Amino acid sequence: MATPTHLPTRSPDTAPVVDPDTRPDPTTGDGDHDRFAHYVSKRELEKARKRGGAVTALCGKRWKPQGDPSRYPMCPTCAEIAAERIARSVE
């Protein structure tokens, strides 16, 4: 007779042990060290938020926008590309 569930069963002996002293502390930025706020066109950002799609930043990074970008430092590559574009448009 087949079991009514497809989920694996785990005995208490094999259950993972989580030590609270070794868990990363989210307030220290663990895992976010490679995250930046990026420059994206407003039109592309609005379209992605409506449809739930991904956007492409000036530096080439693709991701689904969510959260508050002000929590992260500005991407240096995006900032450099934006400054070059602004300088070219002024000339």
SESERO-494777 format. One record per atom (N, C-alpha, C): x, y, z. Coordinates in nm, 2 decimals. Layout:
BEGIN
(vexdo (X; Y; Z)),
...
//
This chain:
BEGIN
(vexdo (0.08; -0.12; 0.00)),
(vexdo (0.00; 0.00; 0.00)),
(vexdo (0.09; 0.12; 0.00)),
(vexdo (0.06; 0.22; -0.09)),
(vexdo (0.14; 0.34; -0.10)),
(vexdo (0.10; 0.44; 0.01)),
(vexdo (0.20; 0.52; 0.05)),
(vexdo (0.17; 0.62; 0.15)),
(vexdo (0.09; 0.73; 0.09)),
(vexdo (0.00; 0.79; 0.17)),
(vexdo (-0.08; 0.90; 0.11)),
(vexdo (-0.01; 1.03; 0.09)),
(vexdo (0.11; 1.04; 0.12)),
(vexdo (0.19; 1.17; 0.10)),
(vexdo (0.31; 1.14; 0.02)),
(vexdo (0.35; 1.24; -0.05)),
(vexdo (0.48; 1.23; -0.13)),
(vexdo (0.59; 1.29; -0.06)),
(vexdo (0.57; 1.35; 0.06)),
(vexdo (0.68; 1.42; 0.13)),
(vexdo (0.77; 1.31; 0.20)),
(vexdo (0.90; 1.34; 0.20)),
(vexdo (0.98; 1.24; 0.27)),
(vexdo (0.96; 1.24; 0.42)),
(vexdo (0.98; 1.13; 0.48)),
(vexdo (0.97; 1.12; 0.62)),
(vexdo (1.11; 1.13; 0.68)),
(vexdo (1.12; 1.18; 0.80)),
(vexdo (1.25; 1.20; 0.86)),
(vexdo (1.24; 1.16; 1.01)),
(vexdo (1.33; 1.07; 1.05)),
(vexdo (1.33; 1.03; 1.19)),
(vexdo (1.39; 1.14; 1.27)),
(vexdo (1.36; 1.15; 1.40)),
(vexdo (1.42; 1.25; 1.49)),
(vexdo (1.57; 1.24; 1.50)),
(vexdo (1.62; 1.12; 1.47)),
(vexdo (1.77; 1.10; 1.48)),
(vexdo (1.84; 1.17; 1.37)),
(vexdo (1.77; 1.19; 1.25)),
(vexdo (1.84; 1.25; 1.14)),
(vexdo (1.80; 1.39; 1.12)),
(vexdo (1.72; 1.44; 1.20)),
(vexdo (1.67; 1.58; 1.19)),
(vexdo (1.79; 1.68; 1.21)),
(vexdo (1.80; 1.78; 1.12)),
(vexdo (1.92; 1.87; 1.14)),
(vexdo (1.91; 1.95; 1.27)),
(vexdo (2.03; 1.97; 1.32)),
(vexdo (2.04; 2.05; 1.45)),
(vexdo (2.09; 2.19; 1.41)),
(vexdo (2.01; 2.29; 1.45)),
(vexdo (2.04; 2.43; 1.42)),
(vexdo (2.10; 2.49; 1.55)),
(vexdo (2.22; 2.54; 1.54)),
(vexdo (2.28; 2.61; 1.66)),
(vexdo (2.26; 2.76; 1.64)),
(vexdo (2.19; 2.82; 1.73)),
(vexdo (2.16; 2.97; 1.71)),
(vexdo (2.29; 3.05; 1.71)),
(vexdo (2.40; 3.00; 1.76)),
(vexdo (2.52; 3.08; 1.76)),
(vexdo (2.59; 3.08; 1.63)),
(vexdo (2.56; 2.98; 1.54)),
(vexdo (2.62; 2.98; 1.41)),
(vexdo (2.53; 3.03; 1.30)),
(vexdo (2.41; 3.07; 1.33)),
(vexdo (2.32; 3.12; 1.22)),
(vexdo (2.37; 3.26; 1.19)),
(vexdo (2.36; 3.30; 1.06)),
(vexdo (2.40; 3.43; 1.02)),
(vexdo (2.30; 3.54; 1.08)),
(vexdo (2.36; 3.65; 1.11)),
(vexdo (2.28; 3.76; 1.17)),
(vexdo (2.24; 3.85; 1.05)),
(vexdo (2.11; 3.86; 1.02)),
(vexdo (2.07; 3.94; 0.90)),
(vexdo (2.10; 4.09; 0.92)),
(vexdo (2.12; 4.14; 1.04)),
(vexdo (2.14; 4.28; 1.07)),
(vexdo (2.29; 4.32; 1.03)),
(vexdo (2.38; 4.22; 1.02)),
(vexdo (2.51; 4.25; 0.98)),
(vexdo (2.53; 4.25; 0.83)),
(vexdo (2.42; 4.22; 0.76)),
(vexdo (2.43; 4.22; 0.61)),
(vexdo (2.48; 4.09; 0.56)),
(vexdo (2.48; 3.98; 0.63)),
(vexdo (2.53; 3.85; 0.58)),
(vexdo (2.45; 3.82; 0.46)),
(vexdo (2.52; 3.79; 0.35)),
(vexdo (2.45; 3.75; 0.23)),
(vexdo (2.42; 3.87; 0.14)),
(vexdo (2.43; 3.99; 0.19)),
(vexdo (2.39; 4.11; 0.11)),
(vexdo (2.52; 4.18; 0.07)),
(vexdo (2.64; 4.12; 0.10)),
(vexdo (2.76; 4.19; 0.07)),
(vexdo (2.78; 4.22; -0.08)),
(vexdo (2.71; 4.14; -0.17)),
(vexdo (2.73; 4.17; -0.31)),
(vexdo (2.61; 4.24; -0.37)),
(vexdo (2.52; 4.29; -0.29)),
(vexdo (2.40; 4.36; -0.34)),
(vexdo (2.42; 4.51; -0.34)),
(vexdo (2.37; 4.57; -0.45)),
(vexdo (2.38; 4.71; -0.47)),
(vexdo (2.24; 4.76; -0.52)),
(vexdo (2.22; 4.89; -0.51)),
(vexdo (2.11; 4.96; -0.57)),
(vexdo (2.16; 4.99; -0.71)),
(vexdo (2.08; 4.96; -0.81)),
(vexdo (2.12; 4.98; -0.95)),
(vexdo (2.03; 5.08; -1.02)),
(vexdo (2.09; 5.14; -1.13)),
(vexdo (2.01; 5.23; -1.22)),
(vexdo (1.94; 5.15; -1.32)),
(vexdo (1.81; 5.17; -1.33)),
(vexdo (1.72; 5.11; -1.43)),
(vexdo (1.62; 5.21; -1.48)),
(vexdo (1.58; 5.20; -1.61)),
(vexdo (1.49; 5.30; -1.66)),
(vexdo (1.36; 5.29; -1.58)),
(vexdo (1.30; 5.41; -1.56)),
(vexdo (1.17; 5.41; -1.49)),
(vexdo (1.06; 5.33; -1.56)),
(vexdo (1.06; 5.34; -1.69)),
(vexdo (0.96; 5.27; -1.77)),
(vexdo (0.98; 5.12; -1.75)),
(vexdo (1.10; 5.07; -1.76)),
(vexdo (1.13; 4.93; -1.75)),
(vexdo (1.09; 4.88; -1.61)),
(vexdo (1.12; 4.96; -1.50)),
(vexdo (1.09; 4.93; -1.37)),
(vexdo (0.94; 4.92; -1.34)),
(vexdo (0.87; 5.01; -1.39)),
(vexdo (0.72; 5.01; -1.38)),
(vexdo (0.66; 4.89; -1.45)),
(vexdo (0.71; 4.86; -1.57)),
(vexdo (0.66; 4.75; -1.64)),
(vexdo (0.69; 4.61; -1.57)),
(vexdo (0.81; 4.60; -1.51)),
(vexdo (0.85; 4.48; -1.44)),
(vexdo (0.76; 4.46; -1.31)),
(vexdo (0.74; 4.57; -1.25)),
(vexdo (0.66; 4.56; -1.12)),
(vexdo (0.51; 4.52; -1.15)),
(vexdo (0.46; 4.57; -1.26)),
(vexdo (0.32; 4.53; -1.30)),
(vexdo (0.31; 4.39; -1.34)),
(vexdo (0.41; 4.34; -1.42)),
(vexdo (0.40; 4.21; -1.48)),
(vexdo (0.48; 4.11; -1.40)),
(vexdo (0.56; 4.15; -1.30)),
(vexdo (0.64; 4.06; -1.22)),
(vexdo (0.76; 4.01; -1.29)),
(vexdo (0.81; 4.08; -1.39)),
(vexdo (0.93; 4.03; -1.47)),
(vexdo (1.06; 4.09; -1.41)),
(vexdo (1.17; 4.06; -1.48)),
(vexdo (1.30; 4.11; -1.45)),
(vexdo (1.33; 4.23; -1.52)),
(vexdo (1.43; 4.31; -1.46)),
(vexdo (1.48; 4.43; -1.52)),
(vexdo (1.63; 4.41; -1.55)),
(vexdo (1.69; 4.50; -1.63)),
(vexdo (1.83; 4.50; -1.66)),
(vexdo (1.89; 4.63; -1.62)),
(vexdo (1.98; 4.63; -1.53)),
(vexdo (2.05; 4.76; -1.49)),
(vexdo (2.15; 4.80; -1.60)),
(vexdo (2.20; 4.93; -1.58)),
(vexdo (2.30; 4.98; -1.67)),
(vexdo (2.42; 4.89; -1.68)),
(vexdo (2.46; 4.83; -1.56)),
(vexdo (2.58; 4.75; -1.55)),
(vexdo (2.56; 4.61; -1.61)),
(vexdo (2.43; 4.57; -1.64)),
(vexdo (2.40; 4.44; -1.70)),
(vexdo (2.34; 4.34; -1.61)),
(vexdo (2.33; 4.37; -1.48)),
(vexdo (2.27; 4.28; -1.38)),
(vexdo (2.12; 4.27; -1.41)),
(vexdo (2.07; 4.15; -1.41)),
(vexdo (1.92; 4.12; -1.43)),
(vexdo (1.87; 4.07; -1.30)),
(vexdo (1.75; 4.12; -1.26)),
(vexdo (1.68; 4.07; -1.14)),
(vexdo (1.54; 4.11; -1.13)),
(vexdo (1.46; 4.05; -1.04)),
(vexdo (1.32; 4.10; -1.02)),
(vexdo (1.33; 4.20; -0.91)),
(vexdo (1.28; 4.32; -0.94)),
(vexdo (1.29; 4.43; -0.84)),
(vexdo (1.19; 4.40; -0.73)),
(vexdo (1.24; 4.41; -0.61)),
(vexdo (1.16; 4.40; -0.49)),
(vexdo (1.23; 4.46; -0.37)),
(vexdo (1.16; 4.50; -0.27)),
(vexdo (1.23; 4.56; -0.15)),
(vexdo (1.27; 4.71; -0.17)),
(vexdo (1.35; 4.75; -0.08)),
(vexdo (1.38; 4.89; -0.07)),
(vexdo (1.53; 4.91; -0.12)),
(vexdo (1.55; 4.97; -0.23)),
(vexdo (1.69; 4.98; -0.28)),
(vexdo (1.78; 5.08; -0.20)),
(vexdo (1.71; 5.16; -0.12)),
(vexdo (1.79; 5.26; -0.03)),
(vexdo (1.87; 5.19; 0.08)),
(vexdo (1.84; 5.06; 0.10)),
(vexdo (1.91; 4.99; 0.20)),
(vexdo (2.05; 4.95; 0.16)),
(vexdo (2.08; 4.96; 0.02)),
(vexdo (2.21; 4.92; -0.03)),
(vexdo (2.29; 5.03; -0.09)),
(vexdo (2.42; 5.01; -0.10)),
(vexdo (2.50; 5.12; -0.16)),
(vexdo (2.48; 5.12; -0.31)),
(vexdo (2.51; 5.23; -0.37)),
(vexdo (2.49; 5.24; -0.52)),
(vexdo (2.60; 5.16; -0.59)),
(vexdo (2.55; 5.09; -0.70)),
(vexdo (2.64; 5.01; -0.78)),
(vexdo (2.75; 5.10; -0.84)),
(vexdo (2.87; 5.08; -0.82)),
(vexdo (2.97; 5.17; -0.88)),
(vexdo (2.98; 5.17; -1.03)),
(vexdo (2.95; 5.05; -1.09)),
(vexdo (2.95; 5.04; -1.24)),
(vexdo (2.83; 5.12; -1.30)),
(vexdo (2.71; 5.11; -1.24)),
(vexdo (2.60; 5.18; -1.28)),
(vexdo (2.62; 5.33; -1.27)),
(vexdo (2.68; 5.37; -1.15)),
(vexdo (2.70; 5.51; -1.13)),
(vexdo (2.80; 5.57; -1.23)),
(vexdo (2.90; 5.49; -1.27)),
(vexdo (3.00; 5.54; -1.37)),
(vexdo (2.94; 5.55; -1.51)),
(vexdo (2.85; 5.45; -1.54)),
(vexdo (2.79; 5.46; -1.68)),
(vexdo (2.69; 5.57; -1.68)),
(vexdo (2.61; 5.59; -1.57)),
(vexdo (2.52; 5.71; -1.57)),
(vexdo (2.59; 5.84; -1.58)),
(vexdo (2.70; 5.85; -1.51)),
(vexdo (2.78; 5.98; -1.51)),
(vexdo (2.83; 6.01; -1.65)),
(vexdo (2.88; 5.90; -1.72)),
(vexdo (2.93; 5.92; -1.86)),
(vexdo (2.82; 5.96; -1.95)),
(vexdo (2.70; 5.90; -1.93)),
(vexdo (2.58; 5.94; -2.02)),
(vexdo (2.54; 6.08; -2.00)),
(vexdo (2.54; 6.13; -1.87)),
(vexdo (2.51; 6.26; -1.84)),
(vexdo (2.61; 6.36; -1.89)),
(vexdo (2.74; 6.33; -1.88)),
(vexdo (2.85; 6.41; -1.93)),
(vexdo (2.83; 6.42; -2.08)),
(vexdo (2.80; 6.31; -2.15)),
(vexdo (2.79; 6.32; -2.30)),
(vexdo (2.67; 6.40; -2.34)),
(vexdo (2.56; 6.40; -2.26)),
(vexdo (2.44; 6.47; -2.30)),
(vexdo (2.46; 6.62; -2.28)),
(vexdo (2.55; 6.66; -2.19)),
(vexdo (2.57; 6.80; -2.16)),
(vexdo (2.66; 6.87; -2.27)),
(vexdo (2.75; 6.79; -2.32)),
(vexdo (2.84; 6.84; -2.42)),
(vexdo (2.78; 6.88; -2.55)),
//
